[in-house]
Amino acid sequence: MNWRALTAVVVVVAAGVASAGVIRDWRIDADFPAIRAQSSEADIRHLMGDPKQVQRSCEAFDTVVTPDCDHLFIYRSSFAPLRHKYWLVFFDQNNQVTATSSELEP
């Protein structure tokens, strides 16, 4: 078995995965300010992609939005838990955006 070739393949694959993660985080970070109040859930999925998590309570990472909040989308950094960056989008019962928050956990 050629260890150099195997090592090269592993390095190339790791670099590709890391690059894809960086590009995804940059894209989410760039698109996040474009979110407007009353945008639909479908608009947010089209703009930012599918969230890493949909949470029914309106509390995440010590951020709470109670008035007119039904659920929230959580977009995590591709490098979580190494990079604790989260983008939060809060929705009302009509699946329209009520608030957003960008969090950097310590």
C-alpha positions as CSV (number, residue, x, y, z in Angstrom):
1,M,0.0,0.0,0.0
2,N,1.3,3.4,-1.0
3,W,1.2,5.5,2.2
4,R,2.0,8.7,0.5
5,A,-0.9,8.4,-1.9
6,L,-3.2,7.5,1.0
7,T,-2.0,10.5,3.0
8,A,-2.4,12.8,0.0
9,V,-6.0,11.6,-0.5
10,V,-6.8,12.2,3.2
11,V,-5.3,15.7,3.2
12,V,-7.2,16.6,0.0
13,V,-10.5,15.3,1.4
14,A,-9.9,17.1,4.8
15,A,-9.1,20.4,2.9
16,G,-12.3,20.0,0.8
17,V,-14.5,19.4,3.9
18,A,-12.9,22.4,5.7
19,S,-13.3,24.6,2.6
20,A,-17.0,23.7,2.3
21,G,-17.5,24.5,6.0
22,V,-15.9,27.9,5.6
23,I,-17.9,28.7,2.5
24,R,-21.1,27.7,4.2
25,D,-20.4,29.8,7.3
26,W,-19.5,32.8,5.1
27,R,-22.6,32.4,3.1
28,I,-24.9,32.3,6.2
29,D,-23.0,35.2,7.8
30,A,-23.5,37.3,4.6
31,D,-27.1,36.3,4.0
32,F,-28.2,36.7,7.7
33,P,-28.5,40.6,7.6
34,A,-30.9,40.3,4.6
35,I,-33.6,38.6,6.8
36,R,-36.5,41.0,7.3
37,A,-39.4,40.9,9.7
38,Q,-42.5,39.2,8.3
39,S,-40.4,37.1,5.9
40,S,-41.9,33.6,5.5
41,E,-40.3,30.4,6.7
42,A,-39.9,29.3,3.0
43,D,-38.1,32.6,2.3
44,I,-35.6,31.9,5.1
45,R,-35.0,28.3,3.9
46,H,-34.4,29.6,0.4
47,L,-32.0,32.3,1.6
48,M,-30.1,30.4,4.3
49,G,-30.8,26.7,3.6
50,D,-32.2,24.2,6.0
51,P,-31.4,24.9,9.7
52,K,-29.4,22.5,11.8
53,Q,-32.2,22.5,14.4
54,V,-35.8,23.7,14.7
55,Q,-36.7,24.4,18.3
56,R,-40.3,24.7,19.5
57,S,-39.4,26.8,22.6
58,C,-38.3,30.4,21.8
59,E,-35.2,30.3,24.0
60,A,-31.7,29.4,22.9
61,F,-28.3,30.3,24.3
62,D,-29.7,32.8,26.8
63,T,-31.7,34.6,24.1
64,V,-35.4,34.7,24.7
65,V,-38.1,36.1,22.5
66,T,-41.5,35.7,24.0
67,P,-44.0,38.0,22.3
68,D,-45.5,36.3,19.3
69,C,-42.9,33.6,19.1
70,D,-43.8,30.0,18.2
71,H,-40.5,28.4,17.1
72,L,-37.0,29.2,16.0
73,F,-34.4,28.0,13.4
74,I,-30.9,27.5,14.7
75,Y,-28.1,27.7,12.2
76,R,-24.8,26.4,13.8
77,S,-21.3,27.0,12.5
78,S,-20.0,24.1,10.4
79,F,-17.1,24.0,12.9
80,A,-19.3,23.7,16.1
81,P,-18.3,22.8,18.8
82,L,-14.9,24.3,18.0
83,R,-16.4,27.6,16.8
84,H,-19.4,28.5,18.9
85,K,-21.2,30.7,16.4
86,Y,-25.0,30.5,16.0
87,W,-27.5,32.3,13.9
88,L,-31.1,32.3,15.3
89,V,-34.3,33.2,13.4
90,F,-37.5,33.4,15.5
91,F,-41.0,32.8,13.9
92,D,-44.6,33.4,15.0
93,Q,-47.6,31.1,14.6
94,N,-48.0,32.2,11.0
95,N,-44.4,31.1,10.1
96,Q,-43.3,34.7,9.7
97,V,-40.0,36.1,11.1
98,T,-40.4,38.1,14.3
99,A,-36.7,38.5,15.3
100,T,-33.2,37.4,14.6
101,S,-30.0,37.0,16.7
102,S,-26.4,36.1,16.0
103,E,-24.7,34.5,19.0
104,L,-21.1,33.8,19.8
105,E,-21.0,31.5,22.8
106,P,-18.0,31.7,25.2
